Amino acid sequence: MKERKITWFTQFSYGCGNLLGSGPLAITSAWLLIYLTTVCKIDPIPAATVVALPTLFDVILNPVMGFITDNFYKTALGRKFGRRRFFILLGIPLMLVYPLMWLPTSNVLYHLLTFLAFELIYTSVMIPYETLAVEMTSDFNTRTYLTGSKAAMGKVANFLASGIPGLFFLICGDDQSNPVPYIATACTYCVIMMVSLTLLYFNSWERSPEEVVEEDVSSLGEALKKLYVDNLSTLKLKVFRHHLGMYLFGFGAEWLFTSTFTYFVVYVLNQQKALAASMNSLSAVLQLISTFITMAVVAKIGFKKPYIMGLSVVILATLGYIFTALFGYHEATALILIITCVFGLGTGAVYYIPWSTYTFMADVDEAVTDRRREGVYAGAMTMAGKLMRFIVVQALGIVLAVNGFDKNASVQPESAVNAILGVFLFGVCGLAIVGIIFTIKMKLDHRTHQIVIDEVARVHNGGRKEDVKPEVKKIVEELSGFKYEECFGNNDMGYHKGDKFFTPKNTVVFLAIVIIIVLFFVISLK
């Protein structure tokens, strides 16, 4: 691939795409559930279903979108506008759907359908966006700075997503039933997303059709089989399994914290929503600073220690918030401020590192499959993240309902207050601990990644596999989970014509996912 110059403005414009990636997600996580329960007067479990079910829809949509973008050069539109960037261009006017999610109605079906529509648009933009860093450069450091810009703009998005509603709460008042701050927030952020996607489209690029090897499929059924086989095949890559553990449990802790924090401030500390918005804004600013620090630290020492430290700070800050509630410091604003500062400065790594290390999964996969499958990994990772988010949000709604949360009460029963504290202690801290365990298992770093890149280049340039150096062989095997002799396409990794639709191992994984989804959905209907 011919390298093009990436300027500071290229990095900035690429990062702006994450104003869409992080912004609406942060607003939804922090405010949609409490908006549906307190403004629209929807019971906790149906409200949680509205928030969680579109996320579940994405579990199916993400790999489909990854497959579509990987193969979109076959169309005239793809060749003219790009197999990835076409969807970014299409998404610009479709951002107008976002404010429709926030109309103040108690109609559960309306909220569900509008959120489903936005999730469809969101995914059709974000899956292509996630692959662009890999498309734009193969250099480790340049790619790191691109993903760093993305992570930094994610912090800006988090600040805007908390600061904008906070501003409108101050202007319009903190009346629990007032929908105006939410609607104003949605309209404002809609404009921000349209501008950010415009910058992204005109300042990004991707591999040309001549540089991409496409795999032909004979029918829709064959395409669906390829989609299924390719996405489940990512779990065969050892380094990706460890990466998923880092990502799912680390981000799961953050998602659960964010979804619960507003309830904690309003119903455990008995403070106003404006305080929750202010604390979220402060945390976002500090996370932006933390992200830049993390970028520099990762460039020098790798990502394992910073990520473990970040998750440890999540645990420490969560325990600090619990302390303020249990020991009567409900109005100790200074103490809450200190805990928030610690949380914000320590957790930039939790957001930045998984999406930075993700960009190198396709490089290791290439050593195994001898193919470039960025879209497959973007779809698989985002799909897994959506499934985890569905579980987290749905579980929160169930816990609140089971423990007597009253949508009409400004003061909640003791059982609901204790449930919120329990979610903080066992949910947030427990997920973070599991994320730390997976991080310790991860073997990918700057050195091992470069060794894999160099080995792929050597083999592609005619080098014999028999001439591989022992250290290189060991590293390729550690990262891939395959014997070296089985690499470079000498295996059953991914789709091959004639594959069986369901192998025994894949069937077990598929059924496990279906059972989890059905259980949560059945509980939601009760």
Secondary structure as GFF3:
##gff-version 3
##sequence-region A 1 526
A	DSSP	alpha_helix	8	16	.	.	.	ID=ss1
A	DSSP	alpha_helix	18	27	.	.	.	ID=ss2
A	DSSP	pi_helix	28	32	.	.	.	ID=ss3
A	DSSP	alpha_helix	33	38	.	.	.	ID=ss4
A	DSSP	alpha_helix	44	70	.	.	.	ID=ss5
A	DSSP	three_ten_helix	72	74	.	.	.	ID=ss6
A	DSSP	alpha_helix	76	81	.	.	.	ID=ss7
A	DSSP	alpha_helix	85	94	.	.	.	ID=ss8
A	DSSP	three_ten_helix	95	102	.	.	.	ID=ss9
A	DSSP	alpha_helix	108	136	.	.	.	ID=ss10
A	DSSP	alpha_helix	140	172	.	.	.	ID=ss11
A	DSSP	alpha_helix	180	202	.	.	.	ID=ss12
A	DSSP	three_ten_helix	209	211	.	.	.	ID=ss13
A	DSSP	alpha_helix	220	233	.	.	.	ID=ss14
A	DSSP	three_ten_helix	234	236	.	.	.	ID=ss15
A	DSSP	alpha_helix	238	263	.	.	.	ID=ss16
A	DSSP	pi_helix	264	268	.	.	.	ID=ss17
A	DSSP	alpha_helix	273	301	.	.	.	ID=ss18
A	DSSP	alpha_helix	304	326	.	.	.	ID=ss19
A	DSSP	alpha_helix	333	346	.	.	.	ID=ss20
A	DSSP	alpha_helix	348	358	.	.	.	ID=ss21
A	DSSP	alpha_helix	361	369	.	.	.	ID=ss22
A	DSSP	alpha_helix	374	402	.	.	.	ID=ss23
A	DSSP	alpha_helix	414	422	.	.	.	ID=ss24
A	DSSP	pi_helix	423	428	.	.	.	ID=ss25
A	DSSP	alpha_helix	429	441	.	.	.	ID=ss26
A	DSSP	alpha_helix	446	460	.	.	.	ID=ss27
A	DSSP	three_ten_helix	465	467	.	.	.	ID=ss28
A	DSSP	alpha_helix	470	480	.	.	.	ID=ss29
A	DSSP	three_ten_helix	484	486	.	.	.	ID=ss30
A	DSSP	alpha_helix	504	525	.	.	.	ID=ss31
###
